[in-house]
Amino acid sequence: YEIARRRVAQQEAARFGIRLTGMSTQVYPAGEKVQRELTARFYIALDLRDKGDTDAMKDFFDENPEFEARLALFKEPEERAKAFLVDQVWNTWFDMPKVHRAAVKEKFGDQFTEYFLNGETRSLDSISAETLAAWVRGMKQEVPKQFEDVDAIPLHLAPQHEAYRVQTFYDERARRFPHYWELQDEYYSLKEGAPRRKYLADHPLLKAYRDWKWDWIYRNPSSAPYLIDDPDKFPKYESIEEVREVQ
């Protein structure tokens, strides 16, 4: 099996499209360059393991869980089909905006979070192929023929345009305020009133973030439900015309 693992890594360096059960799948949509880089890192992890680093392979697969599915190519047909389903879930997950990911985690439940997503508790053997197929069908992706009758777990996702609008908020926040969370966490650990006012005065970056956030939400009112838990804090407008004007 070790030989098979190395052979797959060699093949992946040269090509990134394969066919399983008659359908095309691509683990690394970013392209062949990313493929080669991952393959190189895979070899580095193997070498580190051979030199005594017992955590090297685990760390690699924790950072690149989708790569592990590709290494199942030389297993039995049932295992290959399951690997394909794992592949489909990862591909779809990586392409989803944050709003959709949150909805998927909530709907698929603890099994998805603990046995699939969480690198510390991941256990793909604890997830049946039928469960994976139900997830894949819920994500509206293809499944192998033998799983076409599996009922999909229905997902009620935000409209694409809205989900990606909110994603622009997250992306811009990460670019402008990469450390906002630490400041905000400290801020909310203080009592309301004077302690918080003093903290804001001493940390202008947090105030700048809060001003930017509320201005963004004011100009994108349809995104408010995805960014604010309390409806009473949604921005208020004098008229529908004002709402349309700010967008």
C-alpha positions as CSV (number, residue, x, y, z in Angstrom):
1,Y,0.0,0.0,0.0
2,E,2.9,2.3,0.7
3,I,4.1,1.8,-2.9
4,A,0.6,2.6,-4.1
5,R,0.6,5.8,-2.1
6,R,3.9,6.9,-3.6
7,R,2.8,6.0,-7.1
8,V,-0.4,8.1,-6.8
9,A,1.7,11.0,-5.6
10,Q,3.9,10.7,-8.7
11,Q,1.0,10.5,-11.0
12,E,-0.7,13.5,-9.4
13,A,2.4,15.6,-10.1
14,A,1.8,15.1,-13.8
15,R,-2.0,15.3,-14.0
16,F,-4.8,16.5,-11.8
17,G,-7.9,15.0,-13.6
18,I,-8.9,11.4,-13.0
19,R,-12.1,9.3,-13.5
20,L,-13.8,7.3,-10.9
21,T,-17.0,5.4,-11.5
22,G,-17.3,7.1,-14.9
23,M,-17.3,10.6,-13.6
24,S,-14.5,13.2,-13.6
25,T,-13.2,14.6,-10.3
26,Q,-10.5,17.1,-9.5
27,V,-9.4,17.6,-5.9
28,Y,-7.3,20.7,-6.6
29,P,-9.3,23.2,-8.6
30,A,-6.5,25.8,-8.3
31,G,-4.5,23.9,-11.0
32,E,-1.5,21.8,-11.7
33,K,0.9,24.2,-10.0
34,V,-0.9,23.6,-6.7
35,Q,-0.9,19.9,-7.4
36,R,2.8,19.8,-7.8
37,E,3.4,21.8,-4.6
38,L,1.1,19.5,-2.6
39,T,2.9,16.5,-4.0
40,A,6.2,17.9,-3.1
41,R,5.0,18.6,0.5
42,F,3.7,15.0,0.6
43,Y,7.1,13.7,-0.2
44,I,8.7,16.0,2.4
45,A,6.2,14.6,5.0
46,L,7.1,11.0,4.0
47,D,10.8,11.8,4.4
48,L,10.3,13.4,7.8
49,R,8.3,10.4,8.9
50,D,11.1,8.1,7.8
51,K,13.5,10.2,9.8
52,G,11.5,9.7,12.9
53,D,8.9,12.5,12.9
54,T,5.9,10.6,14.0
55,D,3.5,13.5,13.5
56,A,4.6,14.5,9.9
57,M,2.0,12.5,8.0
58,K,-0.8,13.4,10.4
59,D,0.1,17.1,10.2
60,F,0.1,16.9,6.4
61,F,-3.3,15.2,6.1
62,D,-4.8,17.5,8.8
63,E,-3.8,20.5,6.6
64,N,-4.7,18.7,3.3
65,P,-7.5,16.3,4.1
66,E,-8.7,16.1,0.5
67,F,-5.3,14.6,-0.5
68,E,-5.9,11.5,1.6
69,A,-9.0,10.6,-0.5
70,R,-6.8,10.5,-3.6
71,L,-4.5,7.9,-2.0
72,A,-7.3,5.4,-1.9
73,L,-7.2,4.7,-5.6
74,F,-5.7,1.3,-5.3
75,K,-8.3,0.0,-2.8
76,E,-11.4,-2.1,-3.5
77,P,-14.3,-0.7,-5.6
78,E,-16.4,0.0,-2.6
79,E,-13.6,1.9,-1.0
80,R,-12.9,3.8,-4.2
81,A,-16.5,4.8,-4.4
82,K,-16.4,6.1,-0.8
83,A,-13.2,7.9,-1.6
84,F,-14.9,9.6,-4.5
85,L,-17.8,10.7,-2.2
86,V,-15.3,12.1,0.3
87,D,-13.6,13.9,-2.6
88,Q,-17.0,15.4,-3.7
89,V,-17.7,16.7,-0.2
90,W,-14.3,18.4,0.1
91,N,-14.5,19.9,-3.4
92,T,-17.9,21.4,-2.8
93,W,-17.0,22.5,0.7
94,F,-13.9,24.4,-0.4
95,D,-15.9,26.2,-3.1
96,M,-18.6,27.4,-0.7
97,P,-18.7,30.9,0.7
98,K,-18.7,31.1,4.5
99,V,-22.5,31.6,4.8
100,H,-23.2,28.4,3.0
101,R,-20.6,26.5,5.0
102,A,-22.3,27.6,8.2
103,A,-25.6,26.3,6.9
104,V,-24.1,23.0,5.9
105,K,-22.4,22.5,9.3
106,E,-25.7,23.1,11.1
107,K,-27.7,20.8,8.8
108,F,-25.3,17.9,8.6
109,G,-24.7,18.0,12.4
110,D,-22.1,16.7,14.8
111,Q,-21.1,13.8,12.7
112,F,-20.0,16.1,9.9
113,T,-18.2,18.5,12.2
114,E,-16.4,15.9,14.4
115,Y,-15.8,13.0,12.0
116,F,-15.2,14.9,8.8
117,L,-14.1,18.5,9.3
118,N,-12.2,18.4,12.6
119,G,-8.6,17.3,12.1
120,E,-8.3,16.3,15.7
121,T,-11.3,13.9,15.7
122,R,-11.6,13.1,12.0
123,S,-12.7,9.5,11.4
124,L,-13.8,8.8,7.9
125,D,-14.2,5.1,8.8
126,S,-17.0,6.1,11.2
127,I,-19.0,7.7,8.3
128,S,-20.9,5.3,6.1
129,A,-20.9,5.6,2.3
130,E,-24.6,6.2,2.4
131,T,-24.2,9.2,4.8
132,L,-21.6,10.6,2.5
133,A,-23.9,10.1,-0.5
134,A,-26.7,11.9,1.4
135,W,-24.3,14.9,2.0
136,V,-23.1,14.9,-1.6
137,R,-26.7,14.8,-3.0
138,G,-27.7,17.5,-0.5
139,M,-24.9,19.6,-2.0
140,K,-26.4,18.9,-5.4
141,Q,-23.3,17.1,-6.7
142,E,-23.0,13.8,-8.5
143,V,-22.7,10.4,-6.7
144,P,-21.7,7.0,-8.1
145,K,-24.6,5.1,-9.7
146,Q,-25.1,2.7,-6.8
147,F,-25.9,5.7,-4.5
148,E,-28.4,7.5,-6.8
149,D,-31.4,6.3,-4.7
150,V,-30.0,7.6,-1.4
151,D,-32.1,10.5,-0.1
152,A,-30.4,13.8,-0.1
153,I,-30.2,15.8,3.2
154,P,-31.9,19.0,2.1
155,L,-30.1,22.2,2.4
156,H,-31.7,25.6,2.6
157,L,-28.9,27.9,1.5
158,A,-28.9,31.7,1.1
159,P,-29.1,32.9,-2.5
160,Q,-25.8,32.7,-4.3
161,H,-25.5,36.4,-4.8
162,E,-26.2,37.2,-1.2
163,A,-23.8,34.6,0.1
164,Y,-21.0,35.9,-2.0
165,R,-21.9,39.5,-1.1
166,V,-21.4,38.5,2.6
167,Q,-18.2,36.8,1.6
168,T,-16.8,40.1,0.3
169,F,-17.4,41.4,3.9
170,Y,-15.4,38.6,5.4
171,D,-12.6,38.9,2.9
172,E,-12.4,42.7,3.2
173,R,-12.5,42.4,7.0
174,A,-9.6,39.9,6.9
175,R,-7.6,42.3,4.7
176,R,-8.3,45.5,6.6
177,F,-8.5,44.2,10.2
178,P,-6.6,40.9,10.5
179,H,-6.5,41.0,14.3
180,Y,-9.8,42.5,15.1
181,W,-11.0,39.4,17.0
182,E,-8.5,39.7,19.8
183,L,-9.4,43.3,20.4
184,Q,-13.1,42.6,20.2
185,D,-12.8,39.7,22.6
186,E,-11.1,41.9,25.2
187,Y,-13.7,44.6,24.6
188,Y,-16.6,42.3,25.4
189,S,-14.8,40.9,28.5
190,L,-15.2,44.4,30.1
191,K,-18.3,45.7,31.8
192,E,-20.6,48.0,29.8
193,G,-20.1,51.7,30.2
194,A,-16.9,53.5,31.2
195,P,-14.6,50.4,30.9
196,R,-15.6,49.8,27.3
197,R,-15.5,53.4,26.4
198,K,-12.0,53.7,27.7
199,Y,-11.0,50.6,25.8
200,L,-12.3,52.0,22.6
201,A,-10.5,55.3,23.2
202,D,-7.2,53.4,23.8
203,H,-7.7,51.1,20.8
204,P,-8.6,53.2,17.8
205,L,-8.2,50.2,15.5
206,L,-11.2,48.5,17.1
207,K,-13.3,51.6,16.8
208,A,-12.2,51.9,13.1
209,Y,-13.3,48.3,12.6
210,R,-16.7,48.8,14.3
211,D,-17.3,52.0,12.2
212,W,-16.4,50.2,9.0
213,K,-18.6,47.2,9.9
214,W,-21.7,49.2,10.5
215,D,-21.2,51.4,7.5
216,W,-20.9,48.2,5.3
217,I,-24.0,46.8,6.8
218,Y,-25.9,50.1,6.4
219,R,-24.9,50.0,2.7
220,N,-25.9,46.3,2.3
221,P,-29.0,45.9,4.4
222,S,-30.0,42.5,2.9
223,S,-26.8,41.1,4.4
224,A,-27.7,42.1,7.9
225,P,-29.4,38.8,8.9
226,Y,-26.1,37.0,8.1
227,L,-23.9,39.3,10.1
228,I,-26.1,40.4,13.1
229,D,-27.8,38.0,15.5
230,D,-30.2,40.6,17.0
231,P,-32.8,41.9,14.5
232,D,-33.3,45.0,16.7
233,K,-29.8,46.0,15.7
234,F,-30.5,45.9,12.0
235,P,-30.0,49.3,10.3
236,K,-33.1,51.5,10.1
237,Y,-34.0,53.7,7.2
238,E,-36.5,56.6,6.7
239,S,-37.9,55.1,3.6
240,I,-37.7,52.4,0.9
241,E,-36.1,55.0,-1.3
242,E,-33.3,55.4,1.2
243,V,-32.8,51.7,1.3
244,R,-32.5,51.5,-2.5
245,E,-30.2,54.5,-2.6
246,V,-27.6,53.1,-0.2
247,Q,-27.2,49.8,-2.0
